[in-house]
């Protein structure tokens, strides 16, 4: 009888672990099923160098560094400054060839600022105009600050 009790307990424990890991990311990307642009992933390449002075904190150099294609995947490389030891959370909304990226630092544990050149990848199978809006997201206050708002013409 104890043999069955251990099996039942093991099954319950496995179901609990599976249930807890099903939805680790509470932030969902919003995009309609028929979107011509579909968000795939965020790639963080880490700190590209840092400075500890006030000039760096006050400088808001955020820009689209470049974009490139590999098959039908469009990758946007965006340059921005953030905390030097962040734990980024991203949220992306896509509608009518407008890509709105919100990026939050949920750790905020360090007192230094870094430059980042990170990638945001999308399924984008056609050419055309694409508006890119990049925002800093303060999760506790649910506040957004637009750092970049640009329009590019995508040519494969």
C-alpha positions as CSV (number, residue, x, y, z in Angstrom):
1,X,0.0,0.0,0.0
2,X,2.9,2.4,0.7
3,X,4.2,1.7,-2.8
4,X,1.0,3.2,-4.2
5,X,1.1,6.2,-1.9
6,X,4.6,7.1,-3.1
7,X,3.4,6.8,-6.7
8,X,0.4,9.0,-6.1
9,X,2.5,11.6,-4.3
10,X,5.1,11.6,-7.2
11,X,2.4,12.1,-9.8
12,X,0.9,15.0,-7.8
13,X,4.3,16.6,-7.3
14,X,5.0,16.2,-11.1
15,X,1.7,17.8,-12.0
16,X,2.4,20.7,-9.5
17,X,5.8,21.4,-11.0
18,X,4.4,21.2,-14.6
19,X,1.5,23.6,-13.6
20,X,4.0,26.1,-12.1
21,X,6.2,26.1,-15.1
22,X,3.6,26.4,-17.8
23,X,3.4,30.2,-17.8
24,X,6.6,31.6,-16.4
25,X,6.3,34.8,-18.4
26,X,3.4,36.9,-17.2
27,X,4.0,39.5,-19.9
28,X,2.3,38.6,-23.2
29,X,3.0,40.1,-26.6
30,X,-0.1,41.5,-28.3
31,X,-0.4,40.7,-32.0
32,X,-3.3,39.7,-34.1
33,X,-3.1,36.3,-35.8
34,X,-3.1,37.8,-39.3
35,X,-0.3,40.3,-38.6
36,X,2.3,40.9,-41.3
37,X,4.9,41.4,-38.6
38,X,5.1,38.7,-35.9
39,X,7.4,39.1,-32.8
40,X,9.8,36.2,-32.2
41,X,12.4,37.0,-29.5
42,X,14.6,39.4,-27.6
43,X,18.3,38.8,-27.5
44,X,20.4,40.5,-24.8
45,X,24.1,40.7,-25.6
46,X,24.9,42.3,-22.3
47,X,26.7,45.5,-21.4
48,X,28.7,47.0,-24.2
49,X,30.6,49.3,-21.8
50,X,29.7,51.6,-19.0
51,X,30.4,54.9,-17.4
52,X,29.6,56.1,-13.9
53,X,29.2,59.8,-14.5
54,X,26.1,62.0,-14.5
55,X,26.5,62.8,-18.2
56,X,25.9,59.2,-19.0
57,X,22.7,59.1,-16.9
58,X,21.4,62.3,-18.6
59,X,22.2,61.2,-22.1
60,X,19.3,59.4,-23.8
61,X,21.0,58.1,-26.9
62,X,18.5,55.5,-28.1
63,X,18.5,54.7,-31.8
64,X,17.9,51.9,-34.3
65,X,21.5,50.9,-34.9
66,X,20.7,48.7,-37.9
67,X,18.4,46.0,-39.2
68,X,19.1,42.8,-41.1
69,X,17.3,39.8,-42.6
70,X,17.9,36.1,-42.5
71,X,15.3,34.3,-44.5
72,X,12.0,35.8,-43.3
73,X,13.3,37.0,-40.0
74,X,13.8,40.7,-39.5
75,X,16.1,41.6,-36.7
76,X,16.2,45.2,-35.3
77,X,19.3,46.1,-33.3
78,X,18.5,48.9,-30.9
79,X,21.0,50.9,-29.0
80,X,20.0,52.2,-25.6
81,X,21.4,52.8,-22.1
82,X,20.2,51.0,-19.0
83,X,21.3,49.8,-15.6
84,X,24.6,47.8,-15.8
85,X,23.2,44.7,-14.1
86,X,19.6,44.5,-15.4
87,X,17.0,41.7,-15.6
88,X,15.1,42.7,-18.7
89,X,11.5,42.0,-19.3
90,X,10.1,42.9,-22.7
91,X,6.6,43.4,-24.0
92,X,5.9,43.8,-27.7
93,X,2.7,44.9,-29.5
94,X,2.3,44.7,-33.2
95,X,-0.5,46.3,-35.2
96,X,-0.7,47.6,-38.8
97,X,3.1,47.6,-39.4
98,X,3.7,49.5,-36.1
99,X,6.0,47.7,-33.7
100,X,5.8,49.0,-30.1
101,X,8.5,47.5,-27.8
102,X,8.5,48.2,-24.1
103,X,11.5,47.1,-22.1
104,X,11.7,47.0,-18.3
105,X,14.6,46.5,-15.9
106,X,13.1,44.5,-13.0
107,X,16.4,44.2,-11.0
108,X,17.7,47.7,-10.7
109,X,20.4,46.6,-8.3
110,X,23.4,48.4,-9.6
111,X,24.5,52.1,-9.5
112,X,26.0,52.2,-13.0
113,X,24.8,52.7,-16.5
114,X,25.7,50.6,-19.6
115,X,25.2,50.9,-23.3
116,X,23.3,48.0,-24.9
117,X,23.0,46.9,-28.5
118,X,20.3,44.3,-28.3
119,X,18.2,42.5,-30.9
120,X,14.5,42.2,-31.3
121,X,13.5,39.6,-34.0
122,X,10.3,39.4,-36.0
123,X,8.8,37.3,-38.7
124,X,8.5,39.8,-41.6
125,X,8.1,38.3,-45.0
126,X,7.5,41.4,-47.1
127,X,9.0,44.8,-47.8
128,X,7.4,48.0,-46.7
129,X,7.3,50.8,-44.2
130,X,7.6,49.9,-40.5
131,X,7.2,52.2,-37.6
132,X,9.3,51.4,-34.5
133,X,8.5,52.7,-31.1
134,X,10.8,51.8,-28.3
135,X,9.8,52.6,-24.7
136,X,11.3,52.3,-21.2
137,X,8.8,50.6,-19.0
138,X,8.6,51.3,-15.2
139,X,6.6,48.2,-14.1
140,X,5.8,49.2,-10.5
141,X,4.2,52.5,-11.7
142,X,3.1,51.1,-15.0
143,X,4.7,54.1,-16.7
144,X,6.1,54.3,-20.2
145,X,8.7,56.7,-21.5
146,X,9.2,56.8,-25.3
147,X,12.9,56.7,-26.2
148,X,12.6,56.1,-29.9
149,X,9.9,56.7,-32.5
150,X,11.1,56.2,-36.0
151,X,9.8,54.9,-39.4
152,X,12.0,52.9,-41.7
153,X,11.4,51.4,-45.1
154,X,12.3,47.8,-45.1
155,X,13.9,46.5,-48.3
156,X,15.1,42.9,-48.5
